């Protein structure tokens, strides 16, 4: 995929968007955890965006760990 990640927060809806690709109509949606929606490429199945609902509520207690059922591989891109 090679895209940079964008983090966008909707304060009114309390949703954090983690986007590798801007949303588009053909993306498939699947709730992969309670209140976590993955938007996926319809051809490859790659996760292109995560929507984390009730974001502030999830992180009220900083001792809690929030895990997603995803594998991640990150690398630095040239600036």
Wavefront OBJ file of the C-alpha trace (Angstrom):
o trace
v 0.000 0.000 0.000
v 2.824 2.452 0.785
v 0.524 5.316 1.772
v 1.084 7.700 4.615
v -1.409 7.459 7.436
v -3.670 10.390 8.244
v -5.271 10.699 11.675
v -8.475 12.738 11.701
v -10.640 13.287 14.770
v -14.321 14.213 14.594
v -14.947 15.907 17.952
v -18.716 16.103 17.501
v -19.101 12.416 16.612
v -16.187 11.299 18.848
v -14.694 9.234 16.016
v -11.006 8.777 15.193
v -10.278 8.049 11.532
v -6.987 6.370 10.642
v -6.729 6.660 6.862
v -4.194 5.329 4.389
v -6.543 6.205 1.512
v -9.308 8.811 1.440
v -12.774 7.195 1.599
v -14.572 6.345 -1.635
v -17.969 4.847 -2.420
v -16.808 1.356 -3.428
v -14.963 0.637 -0.159
v -16.323 -2.291 1.820
v -17.083 -1.834 5.520
v -16.764 -4.431 8.246
v -17.026 -4.031 12.026
v -13.842 -5.821 13.143
v -14.237 -5.124 16.870
v -16.860 -3.499 19.065
v -17.237 0.009 17.629
v -14.311 -0.324 15.197
v -15.090 -0.250 11.485
v -12.541 -1.222 8.842
v -12.995 0.175 5.339
v -11.404 -2.132 2.809
v -10.418 -2.149 -0.825
v -13.055 -4.225 -2.674
v -10.441 -5.816 -4.966
v -7.546 -6.585 -2.600
v -9.231 -6.712 0.815
v -6.563 -4.345 2.179
v -7.678 -2.208 5.118
v -7.545 1.407 3.906
v -9.250 3.168 6.807
v -10.212 2.491 10.415
v -13.038 4.302 12.172
v -12.769 4.077 15.959
v -16.100 5.071 17.477
v -16.401 6.556 20.999
v -12.682 7.325 20.893
v -12.515 9.503 24.033
v -14.458 6.996 26.116
v -12.043 4.219 25.171
v -9.044 6.181 26.461
v -10.385 7.693 29.665
v -8.317 5.229 31.677
v -4.742 5.390 30.391
v -3.976 2.034 32.024
v -6.335 0.260 29.606
v -4.950 -1.361 26.460
v -6.958 -1.090 23.264
v -6.031 -3.812 20.784
v -7.235 -4.311 17.235
v -7.425 -7.634 15.384
v -4.930 -6.436 12.771
v -1.313 -7.077 11.888
v 0.686 -3.969 11.097
v 3.956 -3.382 9.312
v 5.248 0.167 9.528
v 8.210 1.825 7.909
v 9.464 5.378 7.635
v 8.853 7.157 4.355
v 11.107 9.918 3.035
v 10.043 13.352 4.177
l 1 2 3 4 5 6 7 8 9 10 11 12 13 14 15 16 17 18 19 20 21 22 23 24 25 26 27 28 29 30 31 32 33 34 35 36 37 38 39 40 41 42 43 44 45 46 47 48 49 50 51 52 53 54 55 56 57 58 59 60 61 62 63 64 65 66 67 68 69 70 71 72 73 74 75 76 77 78 79
